[in-house]
Amino acid sequence: MAFWRGGSLFSSAASTTSSSNDNFGQETIERLSDRLQSAVRSDDRRDAVRGLKALSKKCKLEVGTQSMTLLANILQGDRSDLDLIQLALETLANVVTYEQANLPHDITVQFTELYIKNKGNVHATLELIEENDFNVRRSAIRFLTALLTNCTKELQEIILESGPMGVSKLVDLLQDEREVIRNDAILLLQILTRSNANIQKIVAFENGFERLFEILVSEGGSDGVVTVEDCLSVLLNLLKNNPSNQSYFREGSYIRRLVDFFELGSIGEKRWSAQKVTNVHLLLQIIRTLVSPTNSNQNIVACQRTISQCGLLHRLCVMLTLTTIPADVLAETINTIGDVVRGHSENQQFLGSVMNTTGEAQQPVLFNLLYTMVAGEKQPFPLRISILYCLQCYLYKNESGKSFIVQTLLPQTENAASQYTLGHLLIIGYLSKDIVASWCSGIALARLIADSQQFKEAILKVVLAVDQAQTGAKTLMEISIDLLQNSSSSFHTRVAVLVFLCTWLSNCSLAVQIFLSTPNSISYLISQICAQLIADDRENLIQSLCSFALGLCLLFNNNQIPSYTTESLERLINKRVGIELFQEKLEILSKSEFYAKALQKPQLKLSKSADMILDYEFARLYKTLEGSIGRMLNSQNMNSTEKTLGDPLANNLYDQQTSTMMAHYNDLIRQQDQQLNTYKQQEKQFLQETDMHKKKINELEQKLQEIKDQYSLLKISTKQGPDAHNELRTICEQQRAELEYLRNIFNQQQHSSMLHHVENGVEQLHLNNNENHSIQNDGRIQVGERAALTARITELQERLNAFDERYAAQNDEIARLQLENGVLQEKLTNEKRKVAIFEGLDSQMQGLIDEKSRIDNEYQKLNTIYQQTLTEQNDLLALCSTYEDQLTTCRNLIQSAGLTVPNFLLELDDNE
């Protein structure tokens, strides 16, 4: 008690309270604590705890410091006084619950850490939850919830150590007929299942999904009260980042049961309460969790197929046509539809075929959404961004959908040109002065042509009419460059145009050729790159994007523009910018927080227009090609240095092409070597992890076998005890064996006095044994000996009960180990799958090695042919020169002789 009353552990916080109130409260709490410790009568102990409870909110620090140990002892002590236990639980809950603004928040956390330091305290609280008394159970749940709130991870580990049955008891609370208990249990599970995969799996396998759905249905579904919100939060915790639970949820047909929560009669209501908005938001987040792009592809495809087959995708698409849906719910619905159709061809076709029949004329839902994104300046920003994400998901790996939109961009007939299409809307948004419309349209155009050289070359034919102040028409490439050079273009518009152009130029030599032939294109990029770095991060990003665009022109140049060949661009960069400065500007983007945020996951998470910089696909493109640009610049720089030091033949065009080809092959071989080394390292790492998991599984299996052996021994030992009532001789033999064991122990301790008592006990045992034989023969047993044997039987019965308890505890341990074994088996399966993947990669690496060998052989052959051709060419030139001299001599002799010179000799003069 001296330690607790000293308050040294929390001395820093004690100074915050006033001295007078502190002295009065501390004295009162000290007297109540002394009374609680020394009182014998139950009424006195209850009164003391009741007084501490009354002061526990205002004097949290003092009560916790002086009486926490006493209150914890009450929970582990006698369970007969339920009123006292209830008061102790409520007092402890007040101590660990943060309410006072004049105390630091970490005080409650420190009290919680102090309480759970003794794991027996937590186990005692879990046992009290099993009490049927309403007040005790409710107080225990609330106290455990407060502990979990302060130290979530530590409490989760302690509860897991108690075995799966500990979590199972908490799940069983969901079936309590008393709604108050059930609702408090939901809040408890909401914290307990947060970010702990093992607990999530146990809750799911204990039929947690079914019980939560029963509560959801009984509470009215999406129209329900806050209890529905809590249940949906628990469901979301169970599914987030947990592949096994997602598979169990799908295989248990729970996705089909979600359809009932999106009934048209409920969703189509004109007025939505705030609670209903929250409930539907959580339902949509559950669906997005099942089909999140960060999940495994197998889980994503299976969930997407199930959502489509059960009609849930149709219900979500119908919500797009309703005008009564709140804007934030509509935005989340559009995001959800995007995740459901992303990369799934059947779902993408279904979304493209959905028509909006609520207006005067039927129009595709995609057209209405795109119109809202482009022309809806008054619409909420999250809604317009969600439409962009949905369009990205619709275009992802959707070649037919991309082709349809690209066709609408190409020149059409007069009748077709007069109708608005998806392509027209994208161009209108691209040219709009609204920064949200221009940025979203630029990103959408980039996704439209990404990963397809065919579409990149097709939109080179797009021609747009300019405004009345100008004459003629311009291509989309020319208009994009004009937007960059226009001083009135906003930062976000320039970013969108550069992202679109970089996507267009990547892996498309024809687009690079057209870009280089466009006036002022290269000069603009060079002027931006040459500008000095300033404090404005946004302009630095523009410079980095311009460097990336120029690097793509260098990387995918087909050398069809004489003034901008690969070498010319390299010399221009070296002269005007400098290789090192260019690479420094190029790397600015990779160091930006916008790049790091965009690269995390495909889903767009933009809260305001200032965040509109990059998207996931462009970040991936930049990450893939940035290194190639740097390597090519370094290679070109080395080649130019070698040429200046070489012989005069290096100026030959054929030699230049050969050097370029050699540099390309060297770069390709270097990249392949790096990939091979990376794959080998990854394969080695995964093999090591697989071996480690195998060893751990073997250790667990051995431990499980040992527990099974101990269990068998316990069963054998428990079968030998019950016959003691009828076979007195067997009891005596057991007594003699036990006393022999005691005598050996006491002999080792060398206590002569105790040895004397043990020997007397053995002699007495022999006498009793002989007497028992004689009693069995005569059939008479004295009353005193019968009482002694009965006492011994009772002792053995108690020991048997202890064995039963130990057997039950070992059963719990076996269940926990089986669960852990299942988790490890799942991990082992995943590792085997990874090993199979890397075996496939190994075959690909072997193919790359063969390809490298083939390229080396081809290079050697080409080099040999080149040397032979060069030698033959020199010999031929020498022969031609000799032949020409001989013909000249012959012509002179003929002329000196006065003879007629043949025509072919005269033609020789003409050629000269």
Beta strands, then each sheet from edge to edge (+ up, - down):
strand 1: 355-356
strand 2: 363-364
strand 3: 463-465
strand 4: 473-475
sheet 1: 1+ 2-
sheet 2: 3+ 4-
end
